[in-house]
Amino acid sequence: MLFLQYPKCSTCQKAKKWLDGHQIEYTDRHIVEDHPTYDELKEWYEKSGLPLKKFFNTSGMLYKEMQLKDKLGTMSEDEQLNLLATNGMLVKRPLIVDGATVLTGFKETEWEEKLVEK
C-alpha cells in the first residue's frame, strides 16, 4: 500500500495515526518531494472510478491562486493530469493506493470499509 502525504498537513497526520493504529503496513511517500507522475495519476484515476476533480486539492492555496475552479471545466482530462503532475500541492491528500483501491482524502468510515474490512 502506498500512502502519499504531506507531513505538515493535519489531515495527513490523522490518517497516518489511523493507519498505524490499525497496524496497516504502508510505504510512506512525501507528496511534494516525490510528487506523482502523469502516468501514476492516470493509472490511479482510471482505477479509482472517481471524477478527476476528486484528485485536486480544491482547498489548497495553489488551487485558489491558479483559479482552477474556473479553469478545470474547460481543460481536457489529459491537461488536468499533466497539471496535477507538476506539483504535489495540487493533489488531494492523503492519497492511498492499494492494488485496485484508490482513496483521496481521509474519511475514516470509507477507510474502515475499504482498508480494514477486506
Kinemage of the C-alpha trace (Angstrom):
@kinemage 1
@onewidth
@group {chain A} dominant
@subgroup {mainchain}
@vectorlist {calphas} color= white
{ca met a 1} P 0.000 0.000 0.000
{ca leu a 2} L 1.259 3.435 -0.946
{ca phe a 3} L 0.445 6.351 1.360
{ca leu a 4} L 1.102 9.745 -0.238
{ca gln a 5} L 1.025 12.573 2.243
{ca tyr a 6} L 2.353 15.975 3.201
{ca pro a 7} L 3.835 15.756 6.728
{ca lys a 8} L 2.677 19.259 7.770
{ca cys a 9} L -0.939 18.517 6.797
{ca ser a 10} L -3.055 17.820 9.900
{ca thr a 11} L -5.418 15.546 7.960
{ca cys a 12} L -2.432 13.516 6.732
{ca gln a 13} L -1.164 13.259 10.310
{ca lys a 14} L -4.577 11.945 11.446
{ca ala a 15} L -4.638 9.474 8.562
{ca lys a 16} L -1.134 8.218 9.377
{ca lys a 17} L -2.098 7.791 13.032
{ca trp a 18} L -5.208 5.879 11.908
{ca leu a 19} L -3.155 3.544 9.676
{ca asp a 20} L -0.643 2.925 12.462
{ca gly a 21} L -3.464 2.345 14.964
{ca his a 22} L -4.949 -0.303 12.662
{ca gln a 23} L -1.499 -1.845 12.121
{ca ile a 24} L -1.778 -1.373 8.380
{ca glu a 25} L 1.563 -1.554 6.593
{ca tyr a 26} L 2.282 1.101 4.002
{ca thr a 27} L 5.026 2.812 2.077
{ca asp a 28} L 5.153 6.469 3.068
{ca arg a 29} L 5.763 8.966 0.264
{ca his a 30} L 6.130 12.752 0.586
{ca ile a 31} L 3.657 14.099 -1.972
{ca val a 32} L 5.663 17.304 -2.604
{ca glu a 33} L 9.235 15.998 -2.625
{ca asp a 34} L 8.244 12.941 -4.680
{ca his a 35} L 5.056 14.062 -6.386
{ca pro a 36} L 3.006 11.668 -8.514
{ca thr a 37} L 3.868 11.409 -12.188
{ca tyr a 38} L 1.427 11.796 -15.045
{ca asp a 39} L 1.439 8.010 -15.609
{ca glu a 40} L 0.808 7.250 -11.937
{ca leu a 41} L -2.037 9.752 -11.743
{ca lys a 42} L -3.610 8.440 -14.939
{ca glu a 43} L -3.457 4.843 -13.663
{ca trp a 44} L -4.836 5.745 -10.217
{ca tyr a 45} L -7.590 7.892 -11.703
{ca glu a 46} L -8.678 5.050 -14.000
{ca lys a 47} L -8.614 2.502 -11.152
{ca ser a 48} L -10.455 4.743 -8.712
{ca gly a 49} L -13.681 5.283 -10.626
{ca leu a 50} L -13.673 8.784 -9.099
{ca pro a 51} L -14.197 12.012 -11.029
{ca leu a 52} L -10.821 13.609 -11.823
{ca lys a 53} L -11.758 16.670 -9.757
{ca lys a 54} L -11.516 14.446 -6.634
{ca phe a 55} L -7.750 14.287 -7.224
{ca phe a 56} L -7.385 18.054 -6.901
{ca asn a 57} L -6.681 19.710 -3.549
{ca thr a 58} L -9.544 22.171 -4.011
{ca ser a 59} L -8.965 23.789 -0.607
{ca gly a 60} L -5.263 24.398 -1.273
{ca met a 61} L -3.739 27.831 -1.746
{ca leu a 62} L -2.144 26.883 -5.074
{ca tyr a 63} L -5.502 25.667 -6.446
{ca lys a 64} L -7.046 29.008 -5.466
{ca glu a 65} L -4.120 31.114 -6.701
{ca met a 66} L -4.279 29.409 -10.092
{ca gln a 67} L -8.069 29.950 -10.168
{ca leu a 68} L -8.549 26.317 -11.127
{ca lys a 69} L -12.170 26.289 -10.015
{ca asp a 70} L -12.932 28.319 -13.136
{ca lys a 71} L -10.433 26.571 -15.433
{ca leu a 72} L -10.892 22.824 -14.822
{ca gly a 73} L -14.197 22.691 -16.699
{ca thr a 74} L -12.543 23.835 -19.910
{ca met a 75} L -9.474 21.596 -19.598
{ca ser a 76} L -9.220 18.129 -21.106
{ca glu a 77} L -8.558 15.106 -18.880
{ca asp a 78} L -5.044 14.971 -20.280
{ca glu a 79} L -4.405 18.645 -19.469
{ca gln a 80} L -5.726 18.160 -15.940
{ca leu a 81} L -3.496 15.109 -15.354
{ca asn a 82} L -0.475 16.970 -16.709
{ca leu a 83} L -1.230 19.881 -14.383
{ca leu a 84} L -1.610 17.591 -11.356
{ca ala a 85} L 1.757 16.008 -12.165
{ca thr a 86} L 3.531 19.378 -11.975
{ca asn a 87} L 3.112 19.967 -8.241
{ca gly a 88} L 2.214 17.683 -5.329
{ca met a 89} L 0.448 20.574 -3.598
{ca leu a 90} L -2.274 20.392 -6.262
{ca val a 91} L -3.047 16.764 -5.403
{ca lys a 92} L -5.694 15.881 -2.822
{ca arg a 93} L -4.066 14.313 0.182
{ca pro a 94} L -3.650 11.952 1.759
{ca leu a 95} L -3.819 9.568 -1.155
{ca ile a 96} L -3.929 5.797 -0.680
{ca val a 97} L -3.144 3.370 -3.483
{ca asp a 98} L -3.546 -0.299 -2.674
{ca gly a 99} L -3.994 -2.536 -5.717
{ca ala a 100} L -7.348 -1.568 -7.206
{ca thr a 101} L -8.236 0.636 -4.219
{ca val a 102} L -7.533 4.353 -4.574
{ca leu a 103} L -8.706 6.754 -1.858
{ca thr a 104} L -8.356 10.546 -1.888
{ca gly a 105} L -8.611 12.487 1.345
{ca phe a 106} L -9.205 10.958 4.758
{ca lys a 107} L -12.723 9.815 5.536
{ca glu a 108} L -12.482 7.407 8.436
{ca thr a 109} L -15.648 5.433 7.594
{ca glu a 110} L -14.542 4.971 3.973
{ca trp a 111} L -11.037 3.893 5.035
{ca glu a 112} L -12.510 1.480 7.598
{ca glu a 113} L -14.706 -0.061 4.923
{ca lys a 114} L -12.083 -0.248 2.159
{ca leu a 115} L -8.896 -0.951 4.124
{ca val a 116} L -9.907 -2.882 7.246
{ca glu a 117} L -12.921 -4.934 6.216
{ca lys a 118} L -11.148 -6.541 3.264
